[in-house]
Amino acid sequence: MERDGIPILIKQIAKVKKEIREEYVITTSDWHRAVLFNILKHPDANGVEVSKLVDNKLKEIRKSIPLDVKISKWYDLSDFVKRSLRGVGENILIGIIIISVFIFIFLRSVRASLSVIFIMPFSVILTFTAFKVLNLSLNVMTLGGLVASIGILVDNAIIVVENVVRHRSLGEKGDSSLVYAVTEVIYPMMGATITTVIVFIPFVFLTELSGVFFRPMVMVLASAICISFLLAVFITPSLTSIFISKESNIKKEGFILKKVKTGYSHILSFILNNLWIVFLFIALIVAISLFVYPHLKTGFLPVWDEGSIVLDYRAPPGTSLEETDRLMLQIEDVIKKIPDVRVYSRRTGYGLAHPHPAHEGDFLISLKDNRKKSTFEIITYLEKEVKKIFPEIEIELFQVLPDRLGDLTGKQKPVVVKVFGNDYEALKETAAKIKSEIENIKGLSGIRLGITESEPEFDIIVDRLNATRFGLTPEVISKYSKIIFWGEVSTRIKEGLRLVGVRVRYPVNYRNRINKIEDFLIYSPKAGYIPLKMVAKVEVRRGQSEITHENGSLMVSVLANIEGRALGSVINDLKSALKKINIPAGVSISLAGDYESQMKSFKELLSVTIFAIILIFTVLLFEFKSIKTSISILIGTICSISFIIFGLYLTDTPFDVSSFVGTITVLGILINNGILLIDFTERNRKKGLEIKNAILEAGKT
């Protein structure tokens, strides 16, 4: 450039300095600036195997990078999967050991016990084969189904072996006694197996998370039960023949079993002679269970200690990226003092709804496996410490997997209060009242309004009449405005093998004050350079809040997490608090979140339970061809639900979707005992025994 023939140097009208491109996102890890990236596996890929391949690739990369550059994983979902699988495997082993001990105690024969014990690994292996046939992956839910089926896997084998031992103890010899003993129990075992498996049919109709979680589990259970029956019929007799054919002296019954049988016979005889006790007992346990049920803790899904924490934060809207980063460095110091933290990462300035919300971000904190405190204790500590330092910053703490499950179901938080109406200001006012009212409810944390406040904005309002006089249009003024704030890459220079852009822009102190912005010069075809204020007005306004519609109505939500308390208890207190609030005309309230999902799942599972009972009754009718017999078996089985309620209450276990599914599963399993008892009773009746003696003999058998 030159003026009147005199060259004008750039340094005379501007400062030239080398800078990195303006940051809109800051990422850190372990108290250092970092570059973070996510690796997503293919839906059909093995997550654990993908993790191993990533580890191997990282080892190769580390060999070719500078020594002062560190590469590490800051979160690996496969770690949680591997811990869960390891825990399930240990439970399977413990289950096999316990079952083996009890089998020996009651059979009192090492050889006979081996006939059953050998069946367990065969059953497990064949069940794994069923995984492949049913296209099921090896995960926590399918292995959970396998753990639940460990006892079922040997039920049929125990029945076969025990009946063989019983016949041998009566002096019967040879293969003919073995064949007779097996055929004697095949029919009731088949009926019991069909009845148990048919209970699982209604689970096919479960939807959403309940279906995703528990459908694979019941498929494993059904497969295991069928495999158990087939092995008991075809393999167990052969093993029994091998193991006890040479055992000449089989004890009739051990001391423990003898005492159990004697006590059982006395109790059963007393009950049969006083049938009114049965009806009184049924009425009593039903009454007690109805009293206890309302006092049960309730929830949606089980809560587990995952070992990872997400900390979402929101500084006041308008906080710069640099200031937000400065505040977050102080939170990092809090995290650094927690000895159970293994690694963490932080993102500041990210978002989908807004290009660069500099005041938002999140931490992802991974804890050590051998930590001294639980994840929940660390969450409580972090929340208390951060609020103590920065009360003006909104934070939410939760584990990773529950948050992802919420994303899958579209639920923002475990507790959501939705406020509907057509007057947006009235909705915001009502939501604020609700937030204030529920803040003292024990178990609620991270309470906030579900309104996304935008950052303050500059509005450049064009005076169209004046702009036209100067030969300008709103589009041209908009282009100059962008140059004012963001500058423009006017050229590029070569630096090594790269082309580096040269951006021309105003200094920052000219871009953050209204009076300076209004004095910016823009070129007019009719008047040359004129200040921006001659054709436009600059104003600062609060950014527009996010507006949500649902089912054609405006909606504002109040969101909260649950901490250290069951969902049902929190919801009961929440409902009581909402009753105290004066709701304006035209405004309505509804509860959503985990409570809504729980109610929907419970409704589905109740339908499944009713359908399962109808199917059981139908099978019993076909098997026994007697309505009275079928009803008696069904009543005895349904009464067991009362004891499930007692168990949940005594162990302080929440009644959630998992417990509900377990209850339905137990119905199918417990009915086996009733089928076997009635079948042997009917056989004794055919031998000429009267009903009471027939029942007593069947019970002892």
C-alpha positions in Angstrom: 0.0 0.0 0.0 1.1 3.6 -0.5 -0.3 7.1 -0.1 0.9 10.0 -2.2 3.7 7.8 -3.4 4.9 7.0 0.1 4.7 3.3 1.0 2.6 2.5 4.0 3.9 -0.4 6.1 1.5 -2.8 7.8 3.2 -2.2 11.2 2.2 1.5 10.9 -1.5 0.7 10.9 -1.7 -2.7 12.6 0.0 -5.1 14.9 1.2 -8.4 13.4 1.6 -11.3 15.7 1.6 -15.0 15.5 -1.3 -16.7 17.3 -3.1 -19.9 17.4 -6.6 -20.0 16.0 -9.2 -18.7 18.5 -10.3 -21.5 20.9 -14.0 -22.4 21.3 -13.4 -25.6 23.2 -10.9 -26.3 25.9 -10.1 -30.0 26.8 -7.9 -31.2 29.7 -7.0 -34.5 31.2 -5.1 -35.2 34.4 -4.3 -31.5 35.0 -2.9 -31.0 31.5 -4.2 -29.6 28.3 -5.2 -32.6 26.1 -6.9 -33.6 22.8 -9.8 -36.0 23.5 -11.4 -38.3 21.0 -14.0 -41.0 21.2 -13.8 -44.5 19.6 -17.2 -46.0 18.9 -17.5 -49.7 18.2 -19.8 -51.2 15.5 -23.1 -52.4 17.0 -22.3 -56.0 16.2 -18.7 -55.9 17.4 -17.4 -57.4 20.6 -16.7 -54.4 23.0 -14.1 -56.2 25.0 -12.2 -57.4 21.9 -12.3 -53.9 20.4 -10.8 -52.5 23.6 -8.0 -55.0 23.4 -7.3 -54.0 19.8 -7.3 -50.3 20.8 -4.8 -51.1 23.6 -2.5 -52.9 21.2 -2.7 -50.0 18.7 -1.9 -47.4 21.4 1.2 -49.4 22.3 2.4 -49.2 18.7 1.7 -45.4 18.6 3.5 -44.7 21.8 6.7 -46.0 20.2 6.7 -43.2 17.5 5.6 -40.2 19.5 7.8 -37.7 21.5 8.6 -38.7 25.1 6.8 -35.7 26.6 3.5 -36.7 24.9 1.3 -39.1 26.8 -1.5 -41.2 25.4 -3.9 -42.9 27.7 -7.6 -44.0 27.9 -9.7 -41.8 30.1 -12.8 -44.0 29.9 -13.3 -47.6 28.8 -16.8 -49.1 29.0 -15.3 -52.5 28.6 -13.7 -52.2 32.1 -17.2 -52.1 33.7 -18.3 -55.0 31.4 -15.2 -57.1 32.4 -15.8 -56.4 36.1 -19.4 -57.4 35.8 -18.6 -60.6 33.8 -15.9 -61.5 36.4 -18.5 -61.1 39.2 -21.1 -63.2 37.4 -18.5 -65.9 36.7 -17.6 -66.0 40.4 -21.3 -66.2 41.3 -21.7 -69.2 39.0 -18.7 -71.0 40.6 -20.0 -70.2 44.1 -23.5 -71.5 43.1 -22.1 -74.7 41.8 -20.1 -75.3 45.0 -23.0 -74.6 47.3 -25.4 -76.8 45.3 -22.8 -79.6 45.2 -22.5 -79.5 49.1 -26.3 -79.6 49.6 -26.7 -82.4 47.0 -24.2 -84.5 49.0 -25.9 -83.7 52.4 -29.3 -84.9 51.2 -28.3 -87.8 48.9 -25.6 -89.1 51.4 -23.8 -90.8 48.5 -20.7 -89.5 46.8 -21.4 -91.6 43.7 -25.0 -90.4 43.4 -23.9 -86.8 44.0 -21.4 -87.0 41.2 -24.2 -88.0 38.8 -25.8 -84.6 39.5 -22.6 -82.6 39.8 -21.3 -83.7 36.4 -24.5 -82.5 34.8 -23.9 -78.9 35.9 -20.9 -78.1 33.6 -22.6 -79.9 30.7 -25.7 -77.8 31.2 -23.7 -74.6 31.3 -21.8 -75.5 28.2 -24.9 -76.4 26.3 -26.6 -73.2 27.5 -23.7 -71.2 26.0 -24.3 -73.1 22.8 -27.9 -71.8 22.9 -26.5 -68.3 23.0 -25.2 -68.8 19.5 -28.4 -70.4 18.2 -30.5 -67.6 19.7 -28.0 -64.9 18.5 -27.4 -63.7 22.1 -24.3 -61.9 23.1 -22.3 -62.6 26.3 -23.4 -59.7 28.5 -24.4 -58.9 32.0 -28.1 -59.7 31.4 -27.6 -63.0 29.6 -25.0 -64.2 32.2 -27.4 -63.0 34.9 -30.0 -65.4 33.4 -27.4 -68.1 33.5 -26.6 -67.4 37.2 -30.4 -67.5 38.0 -30.7 -70.8 36.2 -27.8 -72.6 38.0 -30.2 -74.1 40.6 -32.8 -74.9 37.9 -30.1 -76.7 35.7 -29.8 -79.5 38.3 -33.5 -79.6 39.5 -34.5 -82.3 37.1 -31.3 -84.2 37.5 -31.7 -84.3 41.3 -35.3 -85.6 40.9 -34.1 -88.4 38.7 -31.1 -89.4 40.8 -33.0 -89.1 44.1 -35.8 -91.3 42.7 -33.2 -93.9 41.5 -31.5 -93.8 45.0 -34.9 -94.2 46.6 -35.7 -97.3 44.6 -32.2 -98.8 45.2 -32.6 -98.1 49.0 -35.8 -100.2 48.9 -33.7 -103.1 47.7 -34.5 -102.9 43.9 -31.5 -103.9 41.7 -30.5 -103.9 38.1 -31.1 -101.6 35.1 -34.8 -102.3 35.2 -35.2 -100.5 38.5 -33.2 -97.6 37.1 -35.5 -97.4 34.0 -38.6 -97.6 36.1 -37.3 -94.9 38.5 -36.6 -92.6 35.5 -39.9 -93.2 33.7 -41.8 -92.7 36.9 -40.8 -89.0 37.0 -40.6 -88.2 33.3 -44.2 -87.2 33.0 -44.4 -84.8 35.9 -41.0 -83.4 35.0 -42.1 -82.7 31.4 -45.3 -81.0 32.7 -43.2 -78.9 35.1 -40.8 -77.9 32.4 -43.5 -76.9 30.0 -45.3 -75.0 32.7 -42.1 -73.1 33.7 -41.0 -72.3 30.1 -44.5 -71.1 29.1 -44.3 -68.5 31.9 -41.6 -66.7 29.8 -43.7 -66.4 26.6 -45.4 -63.1 27.7 -42.0 -61.5 28.1 -41.8 -61.3 24.3 -44.3 -58.5 24.4 -42.2 -56.3 26.7 -41.2 -52.9 25.2 -38.6 -50.2 25.8 -35.9 -50.8 28.4 -37.7 -53.7 30.2 -37.8 -55.6 26.9 -34.2 -54.8 26.0 -32.9 -55.8 29.4 -34.9 -58.8 30.4 -36.0 -60.5 27.1 -32.5 -61.9 26.6 -32.4 -63.0 30.3 -35.6 -65.0 30.1 -34.5 -66.5 26.8 -31.5 -67.9 28.6 -33.6 -69.1 31.5 -36.0 -70.9 29.1 -33.1 -72.5 27.2 -31.5 -73.6 30.4 -34.7 -75.2 31.7 -35.2 -77.1 28.4 -31.6 -78.3 28.4 -31.9 -79.4 32.0 -34.9 -81.6 31.2 -33.2 -83.2 28.1 -30.0 -83.9 30.1 -32.0 -85.3 33.0 -33.9 -87.7 30.7 -31.1 -88.9 28.5 -27.7 -88.2 30.2 -28.4 -88.4 33.9 -29.7 -92.0 33.8 -26.5 -93.1 32.1 -24.3 -91.3 34.6 -26.3 -92.7 37.4 -25.8 -96.2 36.0 -22.1 -95.7 35.8 -21.6 -94.1 39.3 -23.9 -96.1 41.5 -24.1 -99.5 39.8 -21.3 -100.9 42.0 -22.5 -99.2 45.1 -23.8 -102.1 47.1 -24.9 -100.3 50.2 -26.9 -97.2 49.6 -28.0 -95.6 52.8 -31.7 -95.2 53.0 -31.5 -91.6 54.3 -29.1 -89.6 56.3 -29.7 -88.1 59.7 -30.5 -84.7 58.4 -32.9 -85.9 55.8 -34.5 -88.3 58.2 -35.2 -85.5 60.7 -36.5 -83.2 57.9 -38.9 -85.9 56.7 -40.1 -86.7 60.2 -40.8 -83.1 61.0 -42.4 -82.5 57.7 -44.7 -85.5 58.1 -45.8 -84.4 61.5 -46.6 -80.9 60.3 -48.4 -82.1 57.2 -50.4 -84.6 59.1 -51.5 -82.0 61.6 -52.5 -79.6 58.8 -54.5 -82.3 56.9 -56.4 -83.0 60.1 -57.1 -79.3 60.7 -57.7 -77.9 57.2 -59.0 -74.6 58.7 -55.4 -73.8 59.5 -54.6 -73.7 55.8 -57.3 -71.1 55.0 -56.3 -69.1 58.1 -52.6 -69.2 57.1 -53.4 -68.1 53.5 -55.6 -65.3 54.8 -52.9 -64.3 57.3 -50.0 -64.1 54.9 -52.0 -62.3 52.3 -53.2 -59.8 54.9 -49.6 -59.3 56.1 -48.2 -58.9 52.6 -50.9 -56.4 51.7 -49.9 -54.4 54.8 -46.1 -54.7 54.0 -46.3 -54.0 50.3 -47.0 -50.2 50.6 -43.9 -49.9 52.8 -41.6 -51.5 50.2 -39.0 -49.3 48.6 -39.7 -49.0 44.9 -37.6 -48.0 41.9 -37.2 -48.4 38.2 -33.9 -50.2 37.6 -31.3 -51.5 40.1 -28.6 -49.1 41.2 -25.0 -50.3 40.8 -21.6 -48.8 41.7 -20.2 -48.3 38.2 -16.9 -46.6 39.2 -17.3 -43.6 36.9 -18.8 -40.1 37.4 -20.0 -37.4 35.0 -20.0 -33.9 36.4 -22.0 -31.5 34.2 -21.6 -27.8 34.9 -23.1 -24.5 33.7 -21.5 -21.2 34.7 -23.7 -18.0 34.4 -24.6 -17.3 30.7 -22.2 -14.9 29.2 -19.1 -16.2 31.1 -16.2 -16.2 28.7 -14.4 -19.4 27.7 -11.2 -18.2 29.5 -13.1 -17.4 32.7 -15.0 -20.7 32.7 -11.7 -22.4 32.2 -10.2 -20.5 35.2 -13.1 -21.6 37.4 -12.9 -25.2 36.3 -9.2 -25.4 37.1 -10.2 -24.8 40.7 -12.6 -27.7 40.5 -9.8 -29.8 39.1 -7.8 -29.1 42.2 -10.8 -30.5 44.3 -10.7 -33.7 42.1 -7.0 -33.9 42.5 -7.3 -34.3 46.3 -9.6 -37.3 46.0 -7.3 -40.4 46.4 -9.8 -42.7 44.7 -9.7 -40.9 41.4 -7.7 -42.8 38.7 -8.1 -40.4 35.7 -10.4 -37.7 34.5 -11.1 -35.5 31.5 -12.8 -32.2 31.0 -14.5 -30.4 28.1 -15.4 -26.7 28.3 -17.3 -25.0 25.5 -19.3 -27.6 23.7 -23.0 -28.0 22.6 -25.4 -29.0 20.0 -28.1 -26.3 20.5 -25.6 -23.4 20.4 -22.4 -23.2 18.3 -20.1 -22.1 21.2 -21.7 -22.0 24.7 -18.5 -21.1 26.5 -20.0 -21.4 29.9 -20.9 -25.1 29.7 -19.0 -28.3 29.9 -18.5 -31.6 31.7 -16.0 -33.8 33.6 -15.7 -37.5 33.2 -14.0 -39.0 36.2 -12.9 -42.7 36.4 -12.3 -44.2 39.8 -9.8 -46.8 40.9 -10.9 -50.4 41.2 -9.6 -50.7 44.7 -11.2 -47.5 45.9 -12.0 -47.1 49.6 -15.2 -45.1 49.0 -18.2 -45.9 46.8 -19.0 -43.9 43.7 -22.1 -42.5 45.6 -20.0 -41.3 48.5 -17.6 -39.5 46.1 -20.5 -37.9 44.2 -21.9 -36.6 47.5 -18.4 -35.2 48.5 -17.8 -33.6 45.1 -21.2 -31.9 45.0 -20.7 -30.5 48.5 -17.2 -29.2 47.8 -18.0 -27.6 44.4 -21.1 -25.8 45.7 -19.0 -24.5 48.6 -16.5 -22.9 46.2 -18.9 -21.9 43.4 -22.5 -21.6 44.6 -23.4 -19.7 41.4 -22.4 -22.6 39.1 -25.1 -25.2 38.4 -23.7 -28.8 38.6 -25.1 -32.2 38.1 -23.4 -35.5 39.1 -24.3 -39.0 38.0 -22.9 -42.2 36.7 -22.2 -42.8 33.0 -24.5 -45.7 32.3 -27.7 -44.4 33.9 -27.2 -41.2 31.9 -26.8 -43.2 28.7 -29.9 -45.2 29.5 -31.7 -41.9 30.0 -30.5 -40.8 26.5 -31.9 -44.1 25.1 -35.3 -43.6 26.6 -35.4 -39.9 26.0 -35.6 -39.2 29.8 -33.7 -36.0 30.8 -33.3 -37.0 34.4 -34.6 -39.5 37.0 -37.1 -37.0 38.3 -39.0 -34.7 35.8 -41.9 -32.5 36.7 -43.5 -31.2 33.5 -45.5 -27.9 33.6 -47.9 -27.4 30.7 -49.9 -24.4 29.5 -50.1 -21.6 26.9 -48.7 -18.7 28.9 -44.9 -19.1 28.9 -44.3 -16.6 31.7 -46.9 -18.3 33.9 -45.2 -21.7 33.2 -41.8 -20.3 34.2 -43.2 -18.8 37.3 -44.9 -22.0 38.3 -41.8 -24.1 37.6 -39.8 -21.8 39.8 -42.3 -22.3 42.6 -42.0 -26.0 42.2 -38.2 -25.9 42.3 -38.3 -23.8 45.4 -40.8 -26.1 47.1 -39.0 -29.4 46.4 -35.5 -28.3 47.2 -35.8 -29.6 50.8 -37.0 -33.1 49.8 -34.4 -35.7 51.0 -32.9 -37.6 48.2 -33.2 -35.0 45.5 -30.1 -33.4 44.1 -29.1 -31.2 41.2 -32.5 -29.6 41.0 -32.9 -27.1 38.2 -35.3 -25.7 35.6 -35.2 -27.4 32.3 -34.7 -24.0 30.5 -31.6 -23.5 28.5 -30.6 -19.9 29.1 -28.8 -18.4 26.1 -25.7 -16.1 26.3 -26.2 -12.3 26.0 -26.2 -11.2 22.3 -25.4 -8.1 20.3 -28.3 -7.0 18.0 -27.4 -4.8 15.1 -30.7 -3.3 14.0 -30.4 -1.8 10.5 -32.2 1.5 9.7 -33.3 0.5 6.2 -34.2 4.1 5.1 -30.7 5.5 6.0 -29.0 2.4 4.6 -30.7 3.0 1.3 -29.6 6.6 1.2 -26.0 5.5 1.5 -26.5 2.7 -1.1 -26.2 -0.1 1.5 -28.4 -3.2 2.0 -28.9 -5.3 5.2 -26.9 -8.1 3.6 -23.9 -5.8 3.0 -24.1 -4.4 6.6 -24.2 -8.0 7.9 -21.1 -8.8 6.0 -19.2 -5.9 7.5 -20.5 -6.8 10.9 -19.0 -10.3 10.6 -15.7 -8.8 9.6 -15.9 -6.5 12.7 -16.3 -9.4 15.1 -14.6 -12.3 13.4 -12.3 -10.6 11.0 -11.4 -12.1 7.6 -8.7 -14.3 6.2 -7.2 -12.0 3.5 -4.4 -14.2 2.4 -2.2 -17.2 3.4 1.5 -17.6 3.8 3.6 -20.7 3.6 5.2 -22.0 6.7 7.1 -25.2 6.1 4.6 -27.6 4.5 1.5 -25.7 5.7 -0.4 -22.7 4.5 -1.2 -20.4 7.5 -4.1 -17.9 7.2 -3.6 -14.2 7.8 -6.7 -12.9 9.6 -7.3 -9.1 9.6 -9.5 -8.0 12.5 -10.1 -5.2 15.1 -8.4 -5.5 18.5 -10.6 -7.2 21.2 -11.1 -4.0 23.1 -12.9 -2.6 20.1 -15.2 -5.6 19.8 -16.6 -5.8 23.3 -18.0 -2.2 23.8 -21.1 -0.9 22.1 -19.7 2.7 21.6 -16.7 1.3 19.9 -18.7 -1.1 17.7 -21.0 1.8 16.6 -17.9 3.8 15.5 -16.7 1.1 13.2 -16.2 2.4 9.7 -18.0 0.7 6.8 -17.7 1.6 3.1 -20.7 3.3 1.4 -20.8 3.6 -2.4 -22.3 7.1 -2.1 -20.5 8.6 0.9 -17.2 6.6 1.3 -16.4 5.4 4.8 -19.1 6.1 7.4 -19.6 4.9 11.0 -21.9 2.0 11.5 -24.2 4.0 13.8 -25.3 6.1 10.8 -27.1 3.1 9.3 -27.7 0.8 12.3 -28.2 0.7 16.0 -26.3 -1.7 18.3 -28.1 -3.2 21.4 -27.2 -5.9 23.9 -30.0 -8.2 24.8 -30.5 -11.4 26.8 -30.4 -14.4 24.6 -33.7 -16.2 23.9 -34.4 -19.1 26.2 -35.1 -22.5 24.7 -38.8 -23.0 24.2 -40.2 -26.5 24.4 -43.5 -27.8 23.0 -45.0 -31.2 23.9 -48.3 -32.5 22.4 -49.1 -29.1 21.0 -48.6 -27.3 24.4 -45.9 -25.1 25.8 -43.9 -27.0 28.4 -41.3 -26.1 31.1 -39.7 -28.8 33.2 -38.1 -29.1 36.6 -35.3 -31.7 36.6 -33.6 -33.5 39.5 -31.4 -36.5 40.2 -32.0 -39.0 43.0 -29.3 -39.7 45.5 -29.3 -42.1 48.5 -33.0 -42.8 48.4 -35.4 -45.1 46.6 -37.5 -43.6 43.7 -40.8 -44.5 45.3 -40.1 -42.7 48.5 -38.9 -39.6 46.7 -41.9 -39.5 44.4 -44.3 -39.8 47.4 -42.7 -36.8 49.0 -42.7 -35.0 45.7 -46.4 -35.5 45.2 -47.1 -34.2 48.7 -45.0 -31.1 48.0 -46.8 -30.5 44.7 -50.2 -30.5 46.4 -49.1 -27.5 48.5 -48.5 -25.3 45.4 -51.2 -23.1 44.0 -51.4 -23.9 40.3 -52.8 -21.1 38.2 -55.7 -21.6 35.8 -54.6 -23.0 32.5 -51.5 -24.7 33.9 -51.2 -28.4 34.5 -48.5 -30.7 36.0 -47.4 -34.2 35.3 -44.6 -36.4 36.5 -42.2 -38.0 34.1 -38.6 -39.4 34.1 -37.9 -42.7 35.8 -41.3 -42.6 37.5 -43.1 -42.6 34.2 -40.9 -45.4 32.9 -41.5 -47.4 36.1 -45.3 -47.0 35.8 -45.3 -48.1 32.2 -43.0 -51.1 32.9 -45.0 -52.1 35.9 -48.2 -52.0 33.9 -46.7 -54.2 31.2 -45.3 -56.6 33.8 -48.7 -56.8 35.5 -50.2 -57.8 32.2 -47.4 -60.3 31.7 -48.1 -61.8 35.2 -51.8 -62.2 34.5 -51.1 -63.7 31.1 -48.5 -66.1 32.7 -51.0 -67.2 35.4 -53.6 -67.9 32.7 -51.1 -70.0 30.7 -50.0 -71.9 33.8 -53.7 -72.7 34.6 -54.3 -73.9 31.1 -51.3 -76.2 31.1 -52.3 -77.6 34.5 -55.8 -78.3 33.2 -54.4 -80.2 30.3 -52.0 -82.1 32.6 -54.4 -83.0 35.5 -57.8 -82.7 33.8 -59.2 -81.3 37.0 -60.1 -77.7 37.8 -59.9 -78.3 41.6 -56.4 -79.8 41.3 -55.2 -77.0 39.0 -56.6 -74.3 41.3 -55.0 -75.8 44.4 -51.6 -75.9 42.7 -52.0 -72.3 41.4 -53.1 -70.9 44.8 -50.1 -72.5 46.5 -47.8 -71.0 43.9 -49.4 -67.5 44.0 -49.2 -67.4 47.8 -45.4 -67.6 47.4 -45.6 -64.0 46.2 -46.3 -63.0 49.8 -43.0 -64.5 50.9 -41.2 -62.6 48.1 -42.7 -59.4 49.5 -41.5 -60.4 53.0 -38.0 -61.1 51.6 -37.8 -57.7 49.8 -38.9 -55.9 52.9 -36.6 -57.7 55.3 -33.5 -57.2 53.0 -34.5 -53.6 52.3 -34.4 -54.4 48.6 -36.4 -52.0 46.3 -39.3 -53.5 44.3 -38.2 -52.5 40.8 -38.5 -53.9 37.3 -35.8 -56.4 38.1 -37.6 -57.6 41.2 -40.9 -57.8 39.3 -39.3 -60.0 36.6 -37.8 -62.2 39.3 -41.2 -62.6 40.9 -42.7 -63.8 37.6 -39.8 -66.1 37.1 -40.2 -67.6 40.5 -43.9 -68.4 39.8 -42.8 -70.6 37.0 -40.2 -72.4 39.0 -42.1 -72.9 42.2 -45.0 -74.5 40.5 -42.8 -77.5 39.7 -43.0 -78.6 43.4 -46.8 -78.5 43.3 -46.9 -80.6 40.1 -44.6 -83.3 41.5 -46.5 -83.5 44.8 -49.9 -83.8 43.1 -48.6 -86.3 40.5 -47.3 -88.6 43.2 -50.4 -88.1 45.3 -52.6 -89.3 42.4 -50.3 -92.3 41.9 -50.7 -93.2 45.5 -54.5 -92.8 45.2 -54.5 -95.3 42.3 -52.6 -97.7 44.6 -55.6 -97.6 47.0 -54.4 -95.1 49.6 -56.9 -92.7 51.0 -56.3 -89.0 50.2 -54.6 -88.0 53.4 -52.2 -91.0 53.4 -51.6 -90.5 49.7 -50.5 -86.9 50.3 -48.3 -87.9 53.2 -46.5 -90.5 51.2 -46.2 -88.1 48.2 -44.7 -85.5 50.5 -42.1 -87.9 52.0 -41.2 -89.1 48.5 
